[in-house]
Amino acid sequence: MLSVAFLGLGAIGRPMARRIAGAGFPLTVWNRTSARASAFGHDVGVKTAPTAAEAVKNADVVVTCLSTSADVEQVMEGALSGMRDGSTLLDCTSGDPATSRRIAERAAAKKIGFVDAPVSGGVRGAEEGTLTVMCGGDARDLARVRPVIEAFGKKIVHCGPVGAGDAVKAMNQALLALTIWGTGEALVALAKSGVSPQVALEVINASSGRSNASMNLFPERVLNRAFPRTFRLALLDKDARIAAQIARDERVPAPLTQLAADLCTLSRKELGEEADHVEAVKVIEQWAGAEIK
């Protein structure tokens, strides 16, 4: 049985780590806020480590689930030297390809494998073990860590070399931002025209304009004004900006992707760091002087 170290017990990381422990893998956890790691360890019955370097010492697989690739690079600056030859770093952060490739190069110099494996599916998907996992890296490294990924992921896709998983996730997030904003614009305009949002969504969701935003996010979170905070707008902003940078790096004209990034940044400034990603619709409502309800 592979031994696992899990670094980063945020909203997504906690249920992922819980599922890894539940699958029977020997697990050690670390978190920058030590109290969170201690509470998790006591609750789940796994080891906790005072430092990241201590957590990774005897692990076959080190899972990182942090906010940004820069965070991963900083944490692994000291911890990478403590990982043993033949182990693998499985980075589930929604990161940027360039930094992931840099980390992978440093890992390879120490005979450590690297797989970037950002996830999609939210907290509920993490809790239920149904996340989609987008993987970049060598096929042999992915095969080595696949049993761990299967503890929290239902659909596991090898997207290509290191950085490919990050790239696919970023572009997916840019599309998410565009569909949230586009659906919000449509429903606010229709509401001001006298069309019930419920009726509008009934038509849209049976037609070609449907999306996850129209089929799930708006009915479950906007129409009832619930806006549960499951994924921060600040993180969607980060992801969309990564997508725009990828397009620039590859010299692909991408005005809509750049617009998604700009709208996320604007909404983040308007609504604050703790706002949920779906709350971006509130900015449209404020501008239009009407609510979707």
N, C-alpha and C positions, 0 to 999 in steps of 0.2 A: 504494500500500500504506500503510495506516495505521501511524503510528509509535506505540509503546506504552511507557508507563512503568509498572512494576509495583512497588508499595510493600507490603512485608510478605511475607517468605519463610518462613512457618511451615510446619507439617506439610502443610497443604492448599495454601498459596500456592506452595511450591516446585514441585510437579508441575504446577500450573496455569501458572505462568510458563514452565516448561520446554516445555509444549505450545504456548504462544503463540510462543515462539522457534522451535520445530520447524515451525510453520505458515508461517514465513517473515517474520513481522512484525519490523521493526527494534525492538529492545527494550533499554530501560535499566532496571536494577533498583536498588532501595534497600531496606535493612533497618536497623532500629534497632541490631541487632548487626552492625556493619560487616564483621566477619570472615565472617559467614555470606553476606553479599552478595558479598564478594570470592571466596569459594570457589565460589559458584554461577556467577559471571561467568566465572571461569577454566574451570570444568567445562563450561559450556554454550557459551561463546564469545560472550557479550553484554557490553554496557557496564555498568559500575557507577557509581553517583554517591555522593559523600560526604554529600550532604544530600537530603532529599525535594524541596526547592525546586529544586535543581540537576537532579534526575531528571525533573521534570515540564516543564522549560522548553520543549522542542521537541516534546512529545508531542501527538498528536491524541486519544489515549485514555489516561487515567490510571486504572489499576486499583488499588484498595486492598483488601487482604485482611488485616485486623487482628483483634484479639480482641474489641473492643467498638466501638460507635459513638463513645463518648467518645474512644477512641484515634484514630479517624479524624478527629474534629473537632480534636483537638490537633495531629495531624500536618499537616492541611490549613490550620490557622490561618496558618502561614507560607507553605505551598506553593501555596495557591489563587491568590495574587496573581501567582505565576510562570506559571500556565497561560495559554495564549493564547486569544483570542476564538474561539468556535466549537468549542473542544475539549469533551470530555465526561469527567466523572468517573464511573467505573463502580465502585461500591462493592460488593464481594463479601463483605464482613463480615456475619456474622449479627448484625444490629444492631437498634436499636429505632426504630420509625417516627417518633417525635417528633424525635429528634436528626437523623435522615435528612432530615426536612422542613426543619429549621433549616439544615442544610448546603446543601440544594438551593436555599433562598432566597438564601443568600450567593453561591452559584455563579451563579445566574440574574442577580444584580446585576452580575456581571462577564461576562455573556453566555457562560456556560459551562453545558452541559447536565449533568444528573445522573440516574443510574439506580441504584436500590438493587437488587442482584442476588445475594442470598445463595444458597448452593449446598447440595445434598444428594447424598450418595453416598460420602462418606468419601475417604480417601487413595487407595484403589484406583480409585474413580470418577474422581478427578483425574488419576491416572496413565494411565488408559485413555481419558480424554476422554469419559466417559459420565455426567457430573454432570447432575443436574436443576437448572436455574437459574430461580429465582423472581424476576421483574423487576417493579419499580415505577417509574413515570415516564411521560414523554410518549412516545407511539408513535414520533415522529420521532427522538428521542434513542436509543431502543432500536434502531431500524433502523440508525442510524449505527454503533453499537457491536456489532451482531449478528455481524459477521464475526469479531471478537475472541472473543466468547462461544462461537462455534461451534468454536473451537480446543480448548476444554475441556468444553463442554456438549453433551449429546445431546438433552435435552428442555428447551426454552426456552419459558417460559410468561410472557406479559404478564399480571400479576395485577391491574393497576389503576394508580392514580396513585402518586406518590412515597410510599413507606412501605408499600405493599401487599405488596411482596416480603418485606420484613422481617416483616410481620404473619403472612403465610402460613407462613414458615419457623418463627417462634416457636411457632405453634399446632401445627405438625407435630412440633416437638421436645417439646412438652408431651405429645402423644399417644405419642411414643416412650418418654418417661419412664414413662408410665402402663402401657404394655404390658410394658416390662421388669419393672417392679415387680409387676404383676399376674401375669405368667407365673412370676416367682420365687416369689411366695406360693403359687400353685397347685402348683408342682412340689415345693416343700419340704413342703407339707402331704401331697401324695401319697406322697412318699418316706417320710415318717414313718408313713404308713398301709400301707407295704409294697409300693407300686407303683413299678416301675422308671421312672425319668425318661424313658428311651428309649421305653418302651412308652407312657407318658403322652403324649409328644410325637407319637408315631405316630398316636394317636387324635386329639389336638387339631388336628394339622396336616391331618387329613382331615375336620375338623368346623368348626363355626362360631366356635370360639374362637381360630382361628389368626391369626397376625400376623407381621410381619417378625421380631419378637423370638423367637417360637416356631419359625418356619420356618428362620431363618438364625442369629441371634445366639446362641441357646442351644445348638443343635447344634454350631456351629463354635467357640464360645468358652467355654461354661460346662461342658458335659458332660465335656470333656477337660481342664478346669481351666486352659486356656491363657490366657484373659483378656488378649489382645494389647492394647497401649495405642495405639489408633488415634484416639480422640476423648476428650478429657478430660472427666471428670464435672463439673469446674468450669465448663466451657463449656456443658454441658447444663443445669446449675443456672442459669447466666446466661440462657439461652434460655427456660427454663420460667418464670423470674421475669418476663421480658418479656411472655410470653403472659398471665400472670396480671394484669399491669398493663394490658395492652390490654383485657382483659375488664372490669376496673374502670373504665377510662376510658370504655368504651362502655356502662357500666351493665348488663352482662350477668351474671346470677348464674352463677358458674363454680366451684362447690366442688371439682370434680375437678381442674380446671386449677390451682387454688390448692394442692390437696393434692399434685399433681405437683411444684410448685415447692418446697413445704415438705419433701417427701421427698428431693428432690435436694439441698437445703441441708443437711439432716440427714446424708445419706450422705457428702456432701463433707466435713463436719466430722469424721465418723468415719474416713474413709479417706484424707484428705489431698488436696493440690492436684494430685498427679500421677496419681491413680487414673483408670482408664478408666471410661467411663459404664456399661458392662455390669457392672463390679465392684460396683455398687450392690446386686446380689443377695447379696453377702457379708454385708451388714448383716442381711438377712432370715435368712440362715443362722446368723449369730451369735445372733440373738434366739431362734431356734427350736432351736438346738443340733443342727443336722443340715445335711448338704451335699447338693447336687444333683450326683450323679456316677454 
